[in-house]
Amino acid sequence: MKGHVATHKQEINMKCGNNINSETKKTNALLLAKMCDTKSASQFIPSWPLPYNNKLKRDLSLHYSDKANKEKLERTDALYREGKDINGEKDSIKVYFKEIKDYPLISSEEEIKLARRIAKGDKKARRKMVEANLRLVINIAKHYMHRGLPLHDLIEEGNIGLIQAVEHFKASKGCKFSTYATFWIKQAIERAIINQANVVRVPIHVTADISRLMRVSRELTTVLKKQPDILELSEKTGFSGRYIKKLTTIINKNYSLDSAIHKDSDQSLLDLIEDNTVPQPVELINQSMRTEKINSWLRMLDDRENTIIRRRFGFVDDEPQTLQHIGKSIGVSRERIRQIERNALIKLKDIAAQSDIESLEAI
């Protein structure tokens, strides 16, 4: 079976005409994040839903007006509370799946209208936006199964991230909501997985940086056949040497990366981070389309802007370059490179907005 899957992925790679790798995926996501003014523009993952829980009910104000619907909700809650029983949990999730099928999906136009109403404090619009995207949460949560938390907990945490995404989303920035929400959902789930492993809580951005540092360290160890030093880690991650030392101190103080997360598990904390280095077939196709679209936009910039953006976001040798490095090679100051980069990103936003795709939907 594994051989068949690998062959299938190779065939798709050939059809795409590109060898899409994790660095290209990160490069595109990073550039899109800059263009959309979001913290991340992670790849959109299709949709699914979640088991009811008191936290979500309270936050969404799911108050049913008639007795029949209240009794229906109570029966669903009763099943959810039996989640300790494997069969009970499955039944609860099945009931939930059936329930959320009644929630209609919304079009891009409706999405924009709801976002504007939400910005004005409209609770009904907020609830509708959340309900329309519940399917997205479960599809993302599935990718984190068998990493220390049961599915219903992963979905609960993902829904908290979804609610945060609804509260922070701004349609005027040009990103599709599902793309924007994926970042918040993944962030909430990953943080919950790490925090449940008896780890001292750390800020979200630090957790993300620790994850990146761990991945880079493993990659460099494989390539260099030795443990990378601080300079090598700094060049690869873009973090300062001082910041890497701080992250290393947190890692060493709070947990061992290779130790089991608890006595009944053989998983280490390194295993808890979603493996984004192995793209799925659909991701390979989408990534190929995304790369082609971005390249077409970059060709609309002048030569200097094109070169700087490509070097800054890792289109050259799959390695993002610093402002100082680019400035030194071109013969201008790093501040001048920063100005050119900023102007180029503004142009790219305008180009994307005028593109024949809607709100970056094709990327």
Backbone torsions as a table, in degrees:
resi	resn	phi	psi	omega
1	MET	NA	-46.5	-179.2
2	LYS	-59.8	-40.4	179.8
3	GLY	-63.7	-37.8	179.0
4	HIS	-64.2	-44.2	179.7
5	VAL	-62.7	-43.6	-179.4
6	ALA	-61.7	-42.5	179.2
7	THR	-63.1	-40.6	179.4
8	HIS	-60.9	-42.5	179.8
9	LYS	-65.6	-37.5	179.4
10	GLN	-64.8	-40.2	179.3
11	GLU	-61.6	-41.9	179.7
12	ILE	-66.6	-38.7	176.6
13	ASN	-56.0	-44.0	-178.3
14	MET	-66.4	-39.4	179.7
15	LYS	-66.4	-34.8	-179.5
16	CYS	-69.0	-25.8	-179.0
17	GLY	82.1	2.5	-179.0
18	ASN	-134.1	155.1	170.4
19	ASN	-99.8	87.8	-174.9
20	ILE	-75.4	124.1	179.2
21	ASN	-121.6	177.6	-175.9
22	SER	-64.5	-33.4	-179.0
23	GLU	-67.4	-40.0	177.4
24	THR	-62.2	-41.6	179.6
25	LYS	-61.1	-45.1	179.6
26	LYS	-64.9	-40.3	-179.8
27	THR	-59.4	-49.7	-179.7
28	ASN	-62.1	-44.5	-178.8
29	ALA	-62.4	-40.8	-178.9
30	LEU	-65.3	-44.2	179.5
31	LEU	-64.9	-42.7	179.7
32	LEU	-64.8	-35.8	178.3
33	ALA	-61.7	-41.8	178.1
34	LYS	-63.7	-40.9	-177.3
35	MET	-70.4	-30.2	-176.1
36	CYS	-94.8	-5.9	-175.5
37	ASP	59.0	33.9	174.7
38	THR	-112.1	162.0	-179.8
39	LYS	-68.1	-26.0	178.0
40	SER	-157.0	149.4	173.4
41	ALA	-124.3	58.0	-178.2
42	SER	-57.5	154.8	-178.7
43	GLN	-60.3	135.2	178.1
44	PHE	-65.3	129.7	175.6
45	ILE	-110.4	130.9	-176.7
46	PRO	-48.7	-170.2	-168.0
47	SER	-118.1	169.4	174.4
48	TRP	-169.9	-162.6	-177.7
49	PRO	-135.1	-159.7	-171.0
50	LEU	-149.8	152.5	177.3
51	PRO	-73.1	144.9	179.0
52	TYR	-63.2	148.7	172.2
53	ASN	-149.2	156.5	-173.9
54	ASN	-59.8	-37.4	-177.9
55	LYS	-62.0	-44.8	-179.4
56	LEU	-69.6	-41.9	179.5
57	LYS	-58.1	-45.6	-178.2
58	ARG	-65.0	-41.7	-175.9
59	ASP	-70.6	-34.0	-179.0
60	LEU	-89.7	-4.3	-177.9
61	SER	55.8	52.7	-179.0
62	LEU	-80.8	75.8	-179.9
63	HIS	-101.1	117.4	-179.4
64	TYR	-90.1	136.6	-172.8
65	SER	-82.3	-29.7	-176.6
66	ASP	-108.6	156.9	-174.0
67	LYS	-61.3	-40.2	-177.6
68	ALA	-59.9	-44.4	-179.5
69	ASN	-68.7	-34.4	177.2
70	LYS	-64.2	-42.7	178.9
71	GLU	-64.8	-37.0	178.3
72	LYS	-62.3	-43.3	179.1
73	LEU	-66.1	-38.6	179.0
74	GLU	-64.1	-39.1	178.3
75	ARG	-64.8	-39.6	177.9
76	THR	-64.2	-42.2	178.8
77	ASP	-63.7	-38.8	-179.6
78	ALA	-62.0	-41.3	177.6
79	LEU	-65.0	-40.3	-179.1
80	TYR	-65.0	-38.5	-179.7
81	ARG	-66.7	-18.5	177.6
82	GLU	-88.6	16.6	-176.4
83	GLY	-58.7	-19.4	178.4
84	LYS	-66.7	-26.8	174.0
85	ASP	-85.6	122.3	-175.4
86	ILE	-55.1	-46.0	-179.8
87	ASN	-64.3	-38.9	178.5
88	GLY	-62.4	-40.5	179.6
89	GLU	-64.3	-43.3	179.4
90	LYS	-62.0	-42.9	178.9
91	ASP	-62.0	-41.2	-179.7
92	SER	-61.0	-45.3	-179.5
93	ILE	-66.6	-38.7	178.2
94	LYS	-61.9	-43.6	178.9
95	VAL	-61.1	-41.4	-179.5
96	TYR	-64.0	-44.4	178.5
97	PHE	-55.5	-43.3	-179.3
98	LYS	-65.3	-39.0	-178.6
99	GLU	-64.3	-46.5	-171.5
100	ILE	-78.0	-6.5	175.0
101	LYS	-63.4	-21.3	179.5
102	ASP	-77.8	-13.4	179.8
103	TYR	-81.5	116.0	-177.6
104	PRO	-73.8	146.9	172.5
105	LEU	-75.3	159.9	-177.5
106	ILE	-120.0	151.2	179.6
107	SER	-81.0	170.1	178.9
108	SER	-62.4	-36.4	179.1
109	GLU	-65.7	-43.8	178.0
110	GLU	-63.2	-38.2	-179.5
111	GLU	-58.2	-44.9	-179.9
112	ILE	-65.5	-43.0	179.6
113	LYS	-63.2	-42.9	179.1
114	LEU	-63.6	-41.2	-179.7
115	ALA	-60.1	-39.7	178.8
116	ARG	-67.3	-40.0	178.3
117	ARG	-67.6	-38.4	178.8
118	ILE	-62.7	-39.8	179.5
119	ALA	-61.3	-24.1	179.2
120	LYS	-93.9	5.1	176.6
121	GLY	91.1	17.6	-179.1
122	ASP	-76.1	109.3	-177.0
123	LYS	-70.2	-34.9	179.5
124	LYS	-64.7	-39.5	178.6
125	ALA	-66.4	-38.8	179.3
126	ARG	-62.5	-45.8	180.0
127	ARG	-62.8	-43.3	-178.9
128	LYS	-63.6	-39.5	179.5
129	MET	-64.1	-42.0	179.3
130	VAL	-65.6	-49.3	-177.4
131	GLU	-60.4	-36.7	-178.6
132	ALA	-69.5	-16.7	-176.9
133	ASN	-115.5	11.5	179.4
134	LEU	-62.6	-31.6	179.7
135	ARG	-62.8	-34.2	-179.7
136	LEU	-60.2	-39.4	-175.2
137	VAL	-61.8	-47.3	-176.2
138	ILE	-67.5	-37.5	-179.9
139	ASN	-63.1	-34.7	176.0
140	ILE	-73.6	-43.3	-177.8
141	ALA	-60.1	-33.3	-179.5
142	LYS	-57.6	-31.4	-177.7
143	HIS	-73.1	-10.0	-178.6
144	TYR	-110.3	11.9	179.4
145	MET	-67.2	152.8	178.9
146	HIS	65.8	30.8	178.3
147	ARG	-124.0	25.2	173.8
148	GLY	114.4	-17.2	179.7
149	LEU	-127.8	141.2	176.3
150	PRO	-68.3	161.2	-175.7
151	LEU	-57.4	-42.2	-176.4
152	HIS	-65.5	-31.4	176.4
153	ASP	-71.7	-39.6	178.0
154	LEU	-60.9	-41.0	-179.5
155	ILE	-68.1	-40.1	178.8
156	GLU	-60.6	-46.6	179.4
157	GLU	-65.0	-39.4	178.8
158	GLY	-63.1	-35.4	178.5
159	ASN	-69.0	-31.5	174.5
160	ILE	-63.5	-42.4	176.6
161	GLY	-63.0	-38.3	178.3
162	LEU	-62.0	-44.1	179.5
163	ILE	-61.8	-41.4	178.1
164	GLN	-63.3	-38.8	179.0
165	ALA	-63.1	-41.6	178.8
166	VAL	-61.3	-40.2	-177.6
167	GLU	-70.4	-30.1	-175.5
168	HIS	-99.0	-13.3	-173.5
169	PHE	-66.0	137.4	176.4
170	LYS	-128.9	111.3	-177.1
171	ALA	-61.0	-26.3	-176.9
172	SER	-67.1	-16.1	-178.4
173	LYS	-76.7	-14.6	174.2
174	GLY	95.2	-2.8	179.9
175	CYS	-93.4	144.9	173.9
176	LYS	-69.1	143.0	-174.3
177	PHE	-60.6	-42.0	-177.8
178	SER	-60.1	-36.8	177.4
179	THR	-65.8	-44.9	-179.8
180	TYR	-66.4	-43.5	-176.3
181	ALA	-67.3	-31.0	-179.0
182	THR	-56.3	-40.0	178.2
183	PHE	-60.3	-48.8	-177.5
184	TRP	-64.8	-39.6	-179.4
185	ILE	-65.6	-48.2	179.4
186	LYS	-62.3	-41.6	-179.2
187	GLN	-60.8	-44.3	-179.5
188	ALA	-64.7	-42.1	-179.1
189	ILE	-68.0	-46.7	-178.0
190	GLU	-63.6	-39.7	179.5
191	ARG	-65.6	-39.0	179.2
192	ALA	-64.5	-40.3	-179.7
193	ILE	-63.5	-45.2	-179.5
194	ILE	-67.9	-43.5	-177.0
195	ASN	-68.2	-27.6	-178.8
196	GLN	-74.4	-13.5	-176.6
197	ALA	-87.7	36.2	178.6
198	ASN	57.8	36.8	179.8
199	VAL	-102.7	140.5	175.2
200	VAL	-62.8	131.3	-176.6
201	ARG	-63.7	137.3	176.9
202	VAL	-127.9	159.1	179.9
203	PRO	-57.1	153.5	-176.6
204	ILE	-57.8	-45.3	-176.2
205	HIS	-67.5	-30.3	178.1
206	VAL	-71.7	-39.7	176.6
207	THR	-57.8	-43.3	179.6
208	ALA	-64.8	-40.3	179.9
209	ASP	-67.9	-36.9	177.1
210	ILE	-63.0	-43.5	178.8
211	SER	-59.8	-44.0	179.9
212	ARG	-65.0	-43.2	-179.7
213	LEU	-62.1	-40.3	179.5
214	MET	-63.9	-44.0	-179.2
215	ARG	-63.7	-46.3	-179.1
216	VAL	-63.2	-40.5	179.6
217	SER	-60.3	-42.5	178.8
218	ARG	-66.4	-41.8	-179.7
219	GLU	-62.3	-45.7	-178.9
220	LEU	-67.7	-36.0	178.4
221	THR	-61.2	-40.0	179.0
222	THR	-67.1	-43.1	-177.1
223	VAL	-73.3	-45.3	-174.2
224	LEU	-85.7	-13.0	-177.1
225	LYS	63.1	25.9	177.2
226	LYS	-160.6	167.8	176.9
227	GLN	-71.1	127.7	-179.1
228	PRO	-69.0	147.1	176.4
229	ASP	-88.0	178.0	-175.3
230	ILE	-62.3	-39.5	-179.9
231	LEU	-62.2	-43.5	-179.8
232	GLU	-65.7	-40.1	177.5
233	LEU	-66.3	-38.6	-179.3
234	SER	-64.5	-42.7	-179.6
235	GLU	-64.6	-36.0	-176.5
236	LYS	-80.7	-37.9	-176.3
237	THR	-92.2	-25.6	-174.7
238	GLY	86.3	0.1	177.7
239	PHE	-81.0	151.3	175.7
240	SER	-73.8	158.4	178.8
241	GLY	-59.6	-39.3	179.8
242	ARG	-62.8	-42.0	-178.6
243	TYR	-68.5	-37.3	177.6
244	ILE	-62.2	-39.2	177.8
245	LYS	-63.0	-39.4	178.9
246	LYS	-64.8	-44.0	179.3
247	LEU	-63.7	-40.6	179.1
248	THR	-63.3	-39.0	177.7
249	THR	-62.5	-43.4	178.7
250	ILE	-62.0	-44.4	-179.6
251	ILE	-61.2	-49.3	-177.6
252	ASN	-67.5	-32.9	-177.1
253	LYS	-77.0	-39.0	-170.8
254	ASN	-93.3	-32.8	-178.1
255	TYR	-166.0	159.3	175.0
256	SER	-95.3	128.5	-175.7
257	LEU	-66.1	-28.6	-175.8
258	ASP	-97.3	-6.5	-178.9
259	SER	-80.8	155.1	179.8
260	ALA	-67.0	147.9	-177.7
261	ILE	-69.6	-27.6	171.4
262	HIS	-158.1	169.9	-169.1
263	LYS	-63.7	-24.7	-177.8
264	ASP	-95.4	9.5	-177.5
265	SER	-126.2	146.4	175.1
266	ASP	-102.5	12.4	177.7
267	GLN	-86.3	140.8	174.5
268	SER	-102.9	170.7	179.7
269	LEU	-64.0	-27.1	176.9
270	LEU	-63.5	-27.6	-178.7
271	ASP	-79.9	-13.0	-175.0
272	LEU	-79.6	-19.7	-177.4
273	ILE	-82.1	132.6	-178.6
274	GLU	-58.5	132.6	-179.6
275	ASP	-83.9	103.7	-179.5
276	ASN	-95.5	6.6	-175.9
277	THR	-84.7	-12.8	-179.8
278	VAL	-112.4	96.0	-177.1
279	PRO	-69.9	146.3	175.9
280	GLN	-83.6	160.4	-178.7
281	PRO	-52.6	-48.2	-179.3
282	VAL	-63.4	-36.4	179.9
283	GLU	-64.5	-37.6	-179.7
284	LEU	-62.5	-42.8	179.5
285	ILE	-66.4	-47.8	-179.9
286	ASN	-60.9	-39.4	-178.5
287	GLN	-66.7	-37.1	177.9
288	SER	-62.6	-44.5	178.3
289	MET	-63.5	-40.2	-178.2
290	ARG	-64.7	-45.1	-179.8
291	THR	-63.4	-42.2	179.2
292	GLU	-62.3	-41.9	-179.7
293	LYS	-65.4	-44.5	-179.7
294	ILE	-63.2	-42.4	178.6
295	ASN	-61.0	-37.8	179.3
296	SER	-66.0	-35.2	177.5
297	TRP	-69.2	-42.5	-178.3
298	LEU	-62.7	-32.2	179.9
299	ARG	-68.1	-14.0	178.2
300	MET	-83.6	-10.0	177.1
301	LEU	-83.8	165.0	174.7
302	ASP	-75.0	169.2	-171.7
303	ASP	-58.1	-43.5	-177.5
304	ARG	-66.6	-45.3	179.8
305	GLU	-62.8	-43.1	179.4
306	ASN	-58.3	-48.1	-178.6
307	THR	-61.7	-46.0	-177.1
308	ILE	-65.6	-44.5	179.4
309	ILE	-62.7	-43.4	180.0
310	ARG	-62.5	-40.1	-179.3
311	ARG	-74.8	-36.6	-179.2
312	ARG	-67.3	-34.1	-175.0
313	PHE	-106.9	17.6	170.6
314	GLY	78.5	20.8	176.3
315	PHE	-75.5	-14.1	177.8
316	VAL	-103.8	114.3	179.2
317	ASP	60.5	22.1	177.4
318	ASP	55.3	28.6	-177.1
319	GLU	-135.4	109.9	177.6
320	PRO	-59.5	138.7	-178.8
321	GLN	-108.8	150.1	-178.6
322	THR	-76.8	160.8	177.1
323	LEU	-58.8	-42.3	-177.7
324	GLN	-64.1	-42.4	-178.8
325	HIS	-64.4	-44.3	179.9
326	ILE	-66.4	-44.5	-179.9
327	GLY	-60.0	-41.4	-179.1
328	LYS	-65.3	-39.9	-178.0
329	SER	-72.5	-29.7	-179.8
330	ILE	-89.5	-26.3	179.2
331	GLY	96.3	27.9	176.3
332	VAL	-132.1	169.6	-178.4
333	SER	-73.7	159.7	178.3
334	ARG	-64.8	-31.3	179.2
335	GLU	-66.5	-36.3	178.2
336	ARG	-66.7	-39.3	177.2
337	ILE	-62.7	-40.3	178.9
338	ARG	-61.2	-41.9	180.0
339	GLN	-64.3	-44.0	179.9
340	ILE	-64.1	-41.5	178.9
341	GLU	-61.1	-45.4	-178.9
342	ARG	-61.3	-45.5	179.3
343	ASN	-64.2	-37.8	179.8
344	ALA	-66.2	-39.1	179.3
345	LEU	-66.3	-36.8	176.8
346	ILE	-62.6	-42.9	178.4
347	LYS	-62.7	-41.2	-178.8
348	LEU	-64.1	-36.5	177.4
349	LYS	-62.1	-43.1	179.5
350	ASP	-66.0	-41.1	179.6
351	ILE	-62.4	-43.7	-179.7
352	ALA	-64.3	-39.9	-178.6
353	ALA	-65.4	-32.1	-178.2
354	GLN	-91.8	-0.6	-178.0
355	SER	-68.3	165.0	-178.6
356	ASP	-77.1	-5.4	175.7
357	ILE	-92.6	160.4	-174.2
358	GLU	-102.2	117.8	175.2
359	SER	50.1	44.6	178.5
360	LEU	62.7	22.3	-174.7
361	GLU	-60.7	-35.2	-176.9
362	ALA	-76.8	-7.0	-179.8
363	ILE	-116.0	NA	NA
